Amino acid sequence: SAALEEKVTFLNDDFYCKGFTVVNGTKVNCWKPEGHGSEKLIDILENSCNPGFMELGRRLGQERLNKYIYDFGFGKPAGIDLTGEAAGIIKPTDQMTALDLATISFGQTDAASPIQILAALNTIMNDGVYSTPHLMKEVVGVDKNGGTSVSKPYEEKNQRQVISKDTANTVAKMLEETVSKGSGKQAYVEGLGIAGKTGTAQKANIGGKGYVEGKFISSFIGAAPYDNPKVSVFVSIDEPEGEHFGGIIASPVAKELFQQIFNQMGINPLKE
């Protein structure tokens, strides 16, 4: 989103993944050791290609990347109506090295809560407008005869335009293709138009440096329909056994959730 908004990339842009990128003498690998080869912008997303995202981060630079990270709501509590919300951890711009820039670009170094990730996706789906997530819909009073009335509806809070509507709609369509054609295809439901992204995160070594060998958090985040969004879903699976890629572990769970939710809402995606 940031790279498109800042016009440092475009849909037909060319990239090449050889399986790793060397940043200041440090080799940073792609999850696919042999690399993805020649790619367009959409392929980076569909393939979850680390070197592709690192190139976008390099073009943006530390200041612009962190600006969008904060604008999308990371690094501070979202303000959801529950106590004890974590702020997450964002590397300050003036402390960010070139290696930090590279790893942050594909999702390491910084830390975020599920509600922050969900709110960021919702921003893309809502034409680039961020809105404070919440649990309360309304406060309802009940009179002595059992009648109900709404005494206080929820009022939208802190809406702000993070990216343009054009950029948001472009990224939403790219995320739909990531589900229908790319790493998230196990979440695909015909006719539903799910836009989403898989996640496969190494677990940080608590109390030490680096990451714990063989420990992962697998995730999938998505919204549907991508061109008229009604529902967004975040699935996170802590330390899955055996397979650990989000596209394999979390995507099928999200698919089932979407199907159940839309059935509950009485929406059949295959009917007009």
N, C-alpha and C positions, 0 to 999 in steps of 0.2 A: 504493500500500500504506500509506504513512504517513498520507495524508489519510483513508483509511477507518478505519485503526486509531485515529486521534486524533478520529474522528467530526466532522471539519470538512466532510465530504461524505457523500453516500449515493447509492445506485444510481440513484434517480429524480431526482437533482439536475439543475437547469437551468443551462445556460451559453449564452453567445452569443459567437461569433467574428466580428468585422467585418474580419478580415484583419491586424489589428495591435493592440498595446496600448501606450499611452504610459506610461512609468515615469520619474518625476522629469524630465519634459521630453524624454526620449529615446523615439523611436518604435521599438518592437521588432516586427518583422513575423512573420506566419505564413508558412509556405511557400506557402500558397494566397493570392495577393494579394487576391482578392475575398472571402475569408473563408469559413467553413463555416456561418455563420448559427446558428440555434438548435441546441443539442446537449444530449444527456444525458451522464452520466459515461462510459459505454461508448463514445460517439461520439468523445470526446477521444482515447481510446486508438486506436480504429479509424482515425481520421483523422490521427493524429500532429499534433494541433492545438496549436501553441505557446501561443496566448493561453489556452486551456483549462488547460494545465499551469501557466502563470504564475499563474492565479487560484488554483489549488490551493497553489502555493508561497506566495502572499501570505497565504492563510488559515493555513498552517502556521507561517510566520515562520522567521527565520534559525535560531534555536536548535533548534526541533523538526525542521526539515528536515535540519540537519547531524547531529543525533542519529541519525536513521535512516540517513543516508548512511554514518556510521561503523559503526552496528550491522550494516548489510548487508555490511560488509567492505571498503569503499572507504577509501583514504587510508593503508593499511598493507599490508605483504606478507601474502598469504593463508597462507603457510607451506607451499606445495606443495613436494614433495620434488624440487626442482630448484634449482640455485644461480642467483644473479643476478636474482632476481625484483624487479621495480620496485614501489614503494609507491603510485605514482600521485600526483596532486596535488589536494588539496582546499582550497578557500578557507577559512581560519579564520573561525569565527563572528564574532569581534570585528572582523574586517576586511571583512565582507560588507555591501555597500551594498544598497539596494532594487533597483538594476539588476542586481547580482550575483545576488540572490535570484531575480529573474525569469528570468535566462538559465540559472542552474543548474537551475531547475525543469524545463526541457526539454532539458537535456543539454550546454549549453556551459559555459565557464569552468573547470570541473573536468576532470581527466583520469584515465582508468582503464585498466587492462590487460584484455585479453580474459578472463583467468582470473578476475579480480574480477567481471566482468560475468556470466560463466557461473555463478560461485558464488552471486551474488545471485539469478539466476533459479532456481537449484536450491533456494535457501531458500524461495522461494514455492511451488515444486512439492513440497517436502518438508514440507508442513503448517506452514510458517513457521519451521522449524528450520535454522539455519546449521550447516554442517559443513565443516571444512577440506578443500579439494580435494586430491587426491593422484594419483600415477601408480602407486605400488606396490600390488599386491593381496596378495602374500605372498612370503616367502622360502622357496624349495623346495630341499631337499637331495637329492642323488643318491648312492645307495650303490654299492658295487663291482659289484653285480649289475644295475645299471641301474634299480633301484627308486627311486621318489621318495617323499618325505614332506615335509609342510609343517613347517618349523622355526620360522617366525615369521609368523603372519597379521598383516595390517594392522589396527591398532586405531584406531577412530574417534577423532578429536581435536577438542576445543574445540567441541562441539555447544552451541548456545544458542538459545533461543526468541526470535526477533526480532520477529515479529508473531504474532497469534493464529491458530489453525488456521482459524477462520471467515474471517478476513480473507484469509489465504493462498488458501484454496479459492475465495473470491469472485474474487480477482484472477486465479487460474489459469483460471477459466471465462471471464473477460473477455478474457484473452489467447487463449483458444481461439476466441472470436468474432472477435478481431482477425485471426486467420488465415482462418477460414471465411467472414468477411463483409467484413473491412476491408483495411487496407494490405498485410497479409501473405498475401493470398489466392493468390498465385502459389506459395506453399509448401504449399497445402492438398492433403491426400491423403485421399480418402474413407475414412471409418471409422477413421482413425488417431488422431484427436483431438489434433492438434498445437496447442499453445499457444505463441504467439510474438509477437515485436515487431520491426518493421523499424527501421533506423537510417540516417540520412543526415547525416553530420557534415562541416562545413567544416573544412579542414585549417588548423591554426594556423600563423601566420607565424613560422617559427623565427628567433630573433634579433631579432624586431621585435614590433609590436603587431598585434592583429586577426587576420584570416584571409586566406589566399591566394585570390585570385580564380579561380574555376573549378576548384579542387582539392577533392576530396571523399574521404571514406571511407564506403563503402556497406556496410551490415551487416544481418544477420538473426540473431536468437537465438530458439531454440525448444526445446520439450521435448514428449515424447509417451510414452504417452497422457496427457492432461492430468489425468485422474482416477485414474491408476495409473502414474505416470511411471517409465520404464525408461531412456530415452535423452535427453540434451540435446545440442544442437548450436549452435556459434557460427560464423558465416561472416562474414569481413571482407574486403572487396575495396578495395585501396588505389589511389586515382586511376583509377577506371573511365573509359573514353573514351565519349563520346556520352551516353547516359542515365546518371544518377548516383543516382537514388533507390533506397534499399535494397530497397523493395518490388518494384522492377523488376529490379535487378541481382543482389541476393544471395538473394532468396527462392527463385527456381528452383533455385539451387545447393543450398540447404538441403533442398528437396523431394527432389532426387535422392539426397542423402546419407541422409535418413530412409528412403527406399525401399530403398536398398542395405543399410543397417544392419539394418532389420527383416527383409529377405530373408535376410541372413546369420544372424540369430537364429532363423530359421524361424517367424517370426510373420506370418500373413496377416491384415491388419486387417479383411478382409471376411468372414472365417470365425469362427464361434464357437469 
